[in-house]
Amino acid sequence: MTKPNVAKVVEAERFVLRDPSRRIRAELGVEADGTVSLDLRDQERKLRAVLGVEPDGTVSLSLRDHEERSRTVLGVWADGTVSLDLADRDEKAAATLSVEDDDTVNLGLFDRDEQLRAVLGVGDDGTPSLGLQDQEGKVRARLVMGDNGAVRLDLRDREGRVTWSTQRSP
């Protein structure tokens, strides 16, 4: 039995994968700026996923809906931050989950105008907190739990001044 000739190395600047109907289903290539990307398409030739590595080392995976709108982006950014970003049907930011390079963890929720409105976080020291922001992005309420279990709640006016505060020990 003879083995078919199989190339050990295939080199090109771009690879295009076609289905039996000759539709492009995937492309792998290097862009002019040095970004490497793998684009995956469905049977209707719509772009559904993009995996990329940028020149600065940022890696991202973008998942798209049936209308090619980017709805989910998973990234490991050049600064070490890891994030999962979710978007609505208009590709506006809806939520983000991130682990910063200092190990701070945050879950951010956005309104329809892409204004950050709530942040649930755990600091690098393990301190959990919840911040609620107004439409101008100013923190209006903040709840923090300290290492010893003490809880503090601050309410603030539009200028950021604490107007009411309470703290309870465990």
N, C-alpha and C positions, 0 to 999 in steps of 0.2 A: 504494500500500500504506500503510495507516494503522498507526501505532504504538500499541500498547496504552498506556493511561494507567498510568504508573509514578510512584509517589510519590518525590520527591527525598529526603524525610526522613520517617521513621516514629519517633514518640516513644511511649515507655511506660515503666513502672517494671519490667515483667516481660514477657518474650517466652516463649511456649511453642510448641515445634515438635512436631507430631504426624505419625505415619506414616499411610498410607492406611487402616489399621485403627483410627485415632483414638487409638492408644497414644502417650503422651508419650514422646518420644525425646530431647528437649533442652529445657533451660530456661536462660534468661539473665536475670539480675536483680540488683538491689541489695538487700542485706539491711538490716535496721534499724540495724545498727552501721556501715554504710557499706561493707561488703565487697561487691565485685562478684564474681559467680560464674557460671560456665557449667558446667552439669551435663549429662553425656551418658549415655544409657541404652541398653541392648541391646534386642532384640526382646521379651524377657521382662520389660521395664520395670525391670531391675536397674541400679542406678547403677554405672557402670564407670569414669568419669573425671570429675574435678572440677578445673577451672581457676579459680583465685581470685586476686584482688588485694585485700589487706587495707588498712584506712585508713592504716597506717603505711608502706605501700609494699611490704610483703612480697608476693612472687608465688610461687604454688605450683601444682604439677600433681600430683594424686593419681590413681594408677591402681589399680583395684580388680579383684579376681578375680570369678569367677562367683557367689560368695556375698556379694559386695559388701564384702569385707574389703579395707581399704587395704593394699596390698603394696609399693607403690613411691611415694615422694614426692620430687619434684624441686623445689627451692626456691631462690629468691634472697631472702635475709632482709634486713630493714631495716638491719642492721648491716653489710651488704656480704658476708656469708658466702654461699657457694654450696654446696649439699649435695644428695646423692642418698642417700636412706635406703631400705633394703630391709627388709622385715618377713617373718616366717614366717606360716604359716597361721593362727596365733592373734593376728596383728597385733602380735607382740612384735618389738622391734628385733633385727635379725640382723646388719646391716652398715651402715656409713655411710662415704661418701666426701665429703670437704669441702675447700674452699679458703677459708681464713679471710680476713678483710679485710686482714691483714698478709701475705698470699700464702703462709702456711703451708699445706701440703697434708697431710691425714691420711686414712688408711684405718683405720677401727675395726671390730673384730669382737666380737660379743656372744655370751654363752652363753644357754641357754634361759631363764634368769631375768632376762634383759636387763642383765646385768652386763657392762660393758666388760672384755674379757679380753686383747685384743692391739691395739696401735696401731703402724702403720707410718707414718712421717711424714718429711717433708722440711721443715726449718725455712726461714724467710724468708732465711736466709743460705746455703741450699743444703745444709745438713748433714742427711744421712739418719740415721734412728734407728728402732729397734724396741724397743717396751716390752711386757713380758708382765706381766699383773696377776693377783693371786689373787682369790678369791671375794669378798673384802672391798673390792676395788678398789685395793689397794696394789700399787705396782710392785715386782715381785720379781726381774725380770731386765731389763737395759737394754743394748742394743748400739748404739753410736754410731760413725760414721765421720767423722773430721775432714776439713778442707779438704786437708790434706797427704796424705791416704790412711791416716793412722793409725787403728787400730780399737781401741775400748775396750769391754770387757764387764764389767758389774758384776752380781753376784748379791746380793740383799738378804734380810734376815730379815723377820719379820712387823712389826717395829717400824720398818722402813725403813733399818736400819743395813747398810752394805756388809759382807758376810761373805766375799766373794771377789771379786777384781778382777784383770784382766789388760789390758795394753795392748801392741799391736804396731805398730811403725812400718813404713812401706812397704818 
